Amino acid sequence: MARLEGLSAAPDFWDDAARARGLMQRLTDASRRVTTWRGLESQLDDAEALLELAAEADDAEAGAEAVAEAAAEVSAARAQFEALEFELSFAGPYDDRDAILAIHAGAGGTESQDWAEMLQRMYLRWFERKGFDATLVDLTHGEEAGIKSATIEVRGGLAYGWLRSERGVHRLVRISPFDLTHSRHTSFALVEVMPEVVGEAEVEIKGDDLRIDTFRASGHGGQNVQKNDTAVRITHIPTGIVVVCQNERSQGRNRDSAMKVLEARLLEREVERQEAERARLKGEHVEAGWGNQIRSYVLQPYKMVKDLRSGYETSDPDSILDGELDDLISAYLKSRIGTGNGDGPGPDG
């Protein structure tokens, strides 16, 4: 915290406004945490003083009353401590940032595209419950049903800290609504989660490294819905990353949105590189790609959602798919406390 206060006092602090705002938010959060821990310490001191009074009391009734007050203080302190312990889940360097979430249908055509749309609805419902502000940046519909992909910008307290648990492959098992034989199908969708870039120094993008194409925005079934070339496709030539944005009505706004997503993808790429390097040094085996399944949602022949990392499971997939994700995500975050599996070094190194 002292380092953050020193940075905020530097004469060139506000030269990079976005970075300055991010650091000020971190300073505010750190100050709040310090105040909370000190309050907890004060509660325990009060409880200790009450117990001393009880031990010294000549009147049994007064002593019992002091013990009861001390027990209430300890109970309140325990509840506060458990809340603070859970906050350790959000100790990653990017956890307090806004996030960009992308959903991609896996192989399997309409089945997986429908599953991707179910996940989109699930997350949008959860964002609403959490009070997050969600903006659909890009959406590609499936030919028959569902979506091929969706990109959503999510703004709110600890948005990335909550959402980073969702990164990976999500598997659905159900009786297919698109199969006349009513057979059971397994579908896959990939969820990507990226922290928002808050300063130019975090990601360097050279103009020569970009290829920018414009085209007409498309709607359901791929038909053009606008006469002007408002949609934007940006290709980052060195990495091959391609970002498409077409949800805004102006080319300029689509370009800005596409650049924001590209910056986030490049930052996440660097985070993943650093995590893989740390895992290599530790001698761990890291699975990549579609094999990295994190969660199964089973609707038939029984009902269950199971997180394969934390072991948390529930027999109520309907509530999960309706956006009641807090318990599921919290179980994963709690399982990561103290494991040393963070999200890479902070923005200041």
N, C-alpha and C positions, 0 to 999 in steps of 0.2 A: 504494500500500500504506500509505503514511503517513496518507492520508486515512481509510482503513478503520480503522487503529489509533486514530486520533483519535475516530472515531465510536463505537467500542467502549468508549472510556473515558468517554463522556458519561454523566451521572447518570441520564438518562431512557432509556438505551439499551435496557433490558429491558422498557420499558412496552409495546412491541409485540413480543411474543415471537417471532412468525413472522418478522417482518422482522429481528429480532436474530439468529435462527438462520441466516437466509440470508446476512447480512453476515459472521457468524463463519465460515461455510463458505467464503465468498469470501476472507476473510483467511487461512484455513488453506491454501487452494489457492494464493494469491499467495505465501505464505511458502514453500511447497513448491517453486514454480517458481524463486524467487530462490535457494534452496539448491541446486537442480539446476544452474542456470546457473553458480553460483560453483564447484560441483564440476567442471563442464566446463572452466572457466577454470583450475582447479588442475591438471587432467589435462594441458592444453596447456603449462602452466608446467613440469610435470615432464618432458614430452617435450623441451622446449627445453633444460632442464638436462642431460638425458641426451645430447643432441646435442653440447652444449658439452664434456661429459666425453669423448665419443668423439673430438672434434677435438683434445683435449689429451692423449689417451692415448698413452703410449709403446709400449704393447703392442698389436699389431694385433688379437689375439684379443679383448682387453678392449674395444677400440674397436668391433669388430664386434658384440660382445654388447650394448654400450650403444646402438648404432644399432638393433639388433633390438628392444630394450626400448622405445626411442622410437617405433619403427614400430607396436608393439603399442598404446602409449598413444594414438597418433594414430588408429589404427583404431577403438579403443574410443570415442574422442572423436567421431569421425565418425558412428558408429552412434547415439551419444547425441544428437548435434546433429540428425540426421535425425528422431529421435523428438520432439525439442523443436520442430523446425520444423513437424511435423504438429500439435503441440499448438496452434500459432497458428490452426489451423482453428477452435478452440473459444474464440476471443477475444470472441465476442458477449456482450452483457450478460446474456442469459438462458440461455446454453449450459450452465451448471452446475446448472440446475434440473431437477426432474421435469417430465414432459410429459403431455399428453392428446392421444391420437391418435384420429381419427375417420375411418371409411371409409364412403363412400356409393356405392351402385351407380348407374351412369349410365343413360341411356335404353337400352332394349333388353330390358326384362323379365327373364325367367329367365336369359338369357345373361349379362347384366351382374351380376345378383344372384349367380350362381355365381362369376363373376370376383371380386366383392367378398369372397366367402367364401374364395376361394383366397388373396387378399391378407391377409385376417385370419389365416389359418393361417401364411402366410409370416412375418408379423411376430411372431406368438406363438412360432414356432420360433426366430426371431432373438433375441427377448427372453430366451428360455431359454438360448441360447448365450452371450449377453452377461452373464447373471446378473442381469438386470433383473427387478423384481417387477411383474407385470402384473395388473391387476384389471379385469375386464369390467364397465363401468358401465352400459351399455345395449346391447341387441341387438334388432333387428327382423328377423324371418325373412321370407324370400320366400314367395310363395304356393305355389310348386311345388318350388323348390330354392334354395339359397344364402341370402343375407341382403340386406336392403335397406340396412341401416346397422349400424354397430357403433361404440361409443365405449369406449376403453380407457385407463385411467390407468396410466402407466408411471413407476416409481420406480427410480432408480439413478444412479450417477455419470455426469454429462454426458448424461443421457437426452435432453433437448431439443437439446443440441448435436449429437448423432448424428442425431436424428430429423428435425430441420428440413429436411434434404436431401430428405425424402420427400414434402414438401408439393407437391401438384399432381395432374395427371391422369395415370393409368397406363392404357396401352393394351395389349390382348391380341388377338393374331391366332391362330386355331386352327380345326381341324375341330370343328364343334359336336357335343357328345355328346347334344344335345336335338333335332337335326335329322335326320329319317329319310333325307334325301337326302345326308347327310354333306357338306354344303357348308361353305365356309370362312366364318367369322364374325369380325367385329371388335367387341370389347366395351370399354367404358370404365368406370373407377371413379375417384372423387375421393378423395384422401387429404388430410385437414387435420391440422396439428400445431400445438399451442398450448402455450406455457410455463405452468407452474403459477404462480398468484399467491401470493406469500409474505407480503404485508402489506396491511392494509386501505387504506393510503394509495395503493396502485397503481391500484386500481379503485374508483370510488365508485358504489354502487348504492343508490338511494333506494327505500324501501319502496313509495311511491306509483307507482313505475315498473314494478312487478311485478304480473303476474296469475298466480296459482297455482291450478292445477286438479288434482284427484286422480281416479283411475279405477282399475279393476281391471287388474292386470298380465296381459299376453297371452303365449301361447306360440306354437308352430308353427301357421301358418295363421290366426293372429289370435284363436284361441279363448281365453277367459278361463281363467286357471289358479289364481286366488285368489278367495275370496269377499269379501274386504275391499278397499277402495280404497287400495292401497298404492303404486301407481304415481303419479308426480308429473310434471306438465308446468308448466314455468315460462316465461312469455312476458315478455321485456323490451320494454315498450311503446315506448320511444323509438327503438329500433333494429329492432324486429320479430324479434329473435333468439328462437328457441324451443328449449328444451332439455327432453328427456324422459328420465327415469330410472325403470326398473322392475325392475332386477335384484336389488335388496335385498328382504328380506322385510318390512321395516318402512317405513312412510311417512316417518318422521323421517330414516332413513338415506338413503332415496331423495332426499329434499329436500336433504340436505346434499351428496350427490353432484351433484345437478342444479345447486346453487349454485356448486359448485367448477368445474363445466364452464362455466357461464355466465360466471363471473369470467375464466376462461381465454380464452373467446371474445371477451370485451370487450377484454382486454389485447391479444390478437392483432389485433383490429380496429384498435386504436390504433397498433400496430406497423406494420401494412400502410398505414395512412393516412400515417404519417411517412415510410415508404419511398417511397410514391407521390409525396409532396411533394418529397423529395430528388431523385427521378428526374425530376420535372417541371422542377426548377431546373437539373438537368444537361442537360435537353433530350432525355432518353431516352424511347423509346416503351415503355410497359408494357402487356403483354397481360393481360387479366383473364378469369376464368371458365374455361369448358370448353376454350377454345382454348389454354390454358397447359399443353400436354402436356409431361411431363418424361421419360417413359421408355416404350419399347416392348418388349413381351414377345412373341416370335414362336415358336409351336410348330409351325406348318405354313405353307408347304410346306418350310421349313427351320427350324433351331433357332437362336435368337439373342435376347439381351437387350441393348439398347443404351440408354444414358443420353444423351439428346439435348443435355444441357448440357455434360457433361465429355467426351463422345465415347467414353467407356469402353464396350466391348462384349465379350460372351462368347458362345461357342457352347454353353454348358451351362446352359440355363434351368432344368433340373430341380433343380440345386443351389441356384440363386437362390430358386426357389419353395419350397425346403426350408429356407430361412432363412439361407443362407450369403451374407450381404449386406455383410460388412466391406469387401471389395475394391471393390465397387460404390460404397458410400457414401464410402469413403476417397478414391477417385478424384475424386468431386465436391467433397469438402471441400478437397482439395489444389488443385483448380482455382480455388477461390475465394480462396486466400491472396493477399493483396496487391491484390485487385480493388476493395476499398472497399465491397463489398456486404455490409454487416453486417445486424443485426436491430434497428436502431433504438437510441435512447439508453438508457443504463442506468437502473435503478430510482431512482437518485439524481440523474438528470438529466444 
